[in-house]
């Protein structure tokens, strides 16, 4: 009888130890889960929202409808904010549901995905996938981007030339929407509004370029921040391993001019950008190069006003070009600066000019009448 009691006590102790190990020993839980959970692996365990958001972004682009992960040292409710870490250009997390636990260490979560019209248009263009019948805007968007890319791009172009062609097309064919009171789901915030309707706000401009760049193989990022203290969005573009800021919205003249694209914020550095823009720098790659700045690349970047005058006169008088834009370092505007255009000629009646950015990077845009 005593031996039976002893055996029972031993079994009970082992059972208690087993239960304790299962609930309070993560390594023991991992061993059990490795045999019982098909998808349990270190690559599928997440303890921070940023890493999980990157995984969601990968799953969006891969075409899966849902995926299952395990959370460790992270509350399930944190997933509520997962879409805050995404740009949402091609999709987002739709729903999430806890479907199991492993001890008290791991929570098994299934996340479903919702895709945008941009995703279906992109996949139709790059992979020939059929757009679902319930995505009419995706079909219209696909037709539009096909026409734009056929018109603007050929395979002999460099990435810089492709970027410039797509930027200039968008700026000339989209106007900044005056109806900014629309709901967050309105077309003015999407690539559809910018490319199909020709009417968008900064989010639509940025999303449109992100879609077009992805179609032609240019690596880019969607940046969320502020400009002059107002919520704003723009792109980061990677060329030859270096990142550059590109703000198509601020390069679009006001009032709208369908024949003109300005390049003040075409491939600029963090230093230039932060004079008027703000963003969480830790969330984005550093941008410090100037090789593909529009003005540097096109030899329109001048250290002195005298050098600038010589080139401006050559282009606007000798070559009868009615418009000229360039950068002058540390330019200080004074009355009569542009009178040199009228020297020894009567080609133009008047000259209008605008200055952008300022300080060590001053963009001057001259327009002759």
JOQUI-V787559 format. One record per residue. N is the residue number from 1. OMEGA is omega in whole degrees, -180 to 180 (999 if undefined). Layout:
# JOQUI-V787559
N & OMEGA
N & OMEGA
This chain:
# JOQUI-V787559
1 & 180
2 & -179
3 & 179
4 & 178
5 & 180
6 & 179
7 & 180
8 & -180
9 & 179
10 & 179
11 & -180
12 & 179
13 & 180
14 & 179
15 & 179
16 & 178
17 & 179
18 & 178
19 & 179
20 & 180
21 & -177
22 & -176
23 & -172
24 & 179
25 & -177
26 & -178
27 & 177
28 & 177
29 & 180
30 & 180
31 & 179
32 & -176
33 & -180
34 & -180
35 & -173
36 & -176
37 & -176
38 & -175
39 & -176
40 & 177
41 & -179
42 & 180
43 & -175
44 & 180
45 & -176
46 & 179
47 & 177
48 & -173
49 & -178
50 & 179
51 & 179
52 & 178
53 & 176
54 & 177
55 & 178
56 & 179
57 & 178
58 & -179
59 & 177
60 & -176
61 & -179
62 & 177
63 & 179
64 & -180
65 & 179
66 & 177
67 & -176
68 & -180
69 & 178
70 & 178
71 & 176
72 & 180
73 & -178
74 & -178
75 & -179
76 & -177
77 & 179
78 & -178
79 & 176
80 & -174
81 & -174
82 & -179
83 & 176
84 & -179
85 & -179
86 & 175
87 & 176
88 & -177
89 & -175
90 & 178
91 & -178
92 & 173
93 & -177
94 & 179
95 & 171
96 & -177
97 & 174
98 & -175
99 & 178
100 & 176
101 & 171
102 & -173
103 & 173
104 & -177
105 & -174
106 & 176
107 & -178
108 & -172
109 & 172
110 & -179
111 & 176
112 & -171
113 & 172
114 & -177
115 & -179
116 & 175
117 & 179
118 & -179
119 & -177
120 & 178
121 & 179
122 & -177
123 & 177
124 & -178
125 & -173
126 & -175
127 & 179
128 & 180
129 & -179
130 & 178
131 & -180
132 & -179
133 & -179
134 & 177
135 & -177
136 & 179
137 & 177
138 & 179
139 & 178
140 & 180
141 & 178
142 & 179
143 & -178
144 & -178
145 & 176
146 & 178
147 & -178
148 & -177
149 & 175
150 & -178
151 & -169
152 & -167
153 & 164
154 & -170
155 & 180
156 & -176
157 & 171
158 & 177
159 & 177
160 & -180
161 & 177
162 & 179
163 & -179
164 & -179
165 & -179
166 & 176
167 & -177
168 & 177
169 & -177
170 & -178
171 & -178
172 & -174
173 & 176
174 & 176
175 & 179
176 & -173
177 & 176
178 & -177
179 & -173
180 & -180
181 & -179
182 & -178
183 & -177
184 & 180
185 & -176
186 & 179
187 & -177
188 & 179
189 & -174
190 & 175
191 & 179
192 & 180
193 & -177
194 & -172
195 & -178
196 & -178
197 & -176
198 & -175
199 & -175
200 & 170
201 & -171
202 & -180
203 & 179
204 & 176
205 & -175
206 & 180
207 & 179
208 & 179
209 & 178
210 & 178
211 & -179
212 & 179
213 & 180
214 & 179
215 & -176
216 & 173
217 & 176
218 & 180
219 & -178
220 & 178
221 & 177
222 & -176
223 & 176
224 & -180
225 & 177
226 & 174
227 & -173
228 & 176
229 & -179
230 & 179
231 & -173
232 & 177
233 & 177
234 & -177
235 & 162
236 & -177
237 & 180
238 & 178
239 & -180
240 & 174
241 & 180
242 & -179
243 & -179
244 & 174
245 & 178
246 & -179
247 & -178
248 & -179
249 & -180
250 & 175
251 & -180
252 & -176
253 & 173
254 & -1
255 & -174
256 & 178
257 & -174
258 & -178
259 & -171
260 & 168
261 & 176
262 & -175
263 & -178
264 & -179
265 & 178
266 & 178
267 & 178
268 & -177
269 & 172
270 & -176
271 & 178
272 & -175
273 & -173
274 & 174
275 & -178
276 & -176
277 & 176
278 & -180
279 & 178
280 & -172
281 & -179
282 & -178
283 & -174
284 & 178
285 & 178
286 & 176
287 & -176
288 & -177
289 & 177
290 & -177
291 & -178
292 & 168
293 & -175
294 & -175
295 & 177
296 & -177
297 & -176
298 & 179
299 & 179
300 & -178
301 & -171
302 & 179
303 & -177
304 & 178
305 & 178
306 & 178
307 & 178
308 & -179
309 & -177
310 & -179
311 & 179
312 & 179
313 & 179
314 & -175
315 & -173
316 & 180
317 & -178
318 & -178
319 & 177
320 & 177
321 & -173
322 & -177
323 & -179
324 & 176
325 & -177
326 & 178
327 & 171
328 & 177
329 & 173
330 & -179
331 & 175
332 & -174
333 & 174
334 & 179
335 & 176
336 & -178
337 & -172
338 & -180
339 & -180
340 & -179
341 & -175
342 & -177
343 & 175
344 & 175
345 & 175
346 & -176
347 & -176
348 & 177
349 & -179
350 & 178
351 & 171
352 & 177
353 & 177
354 & 177
355 & -180
356 & 174
357 & 177
358 & -177
359 & -173
360 & 180
361 & -177
362 & 179
363 & 176
364 & 176
365 & 179
366 & 177
367 & -179
368 & 178
369 & 999
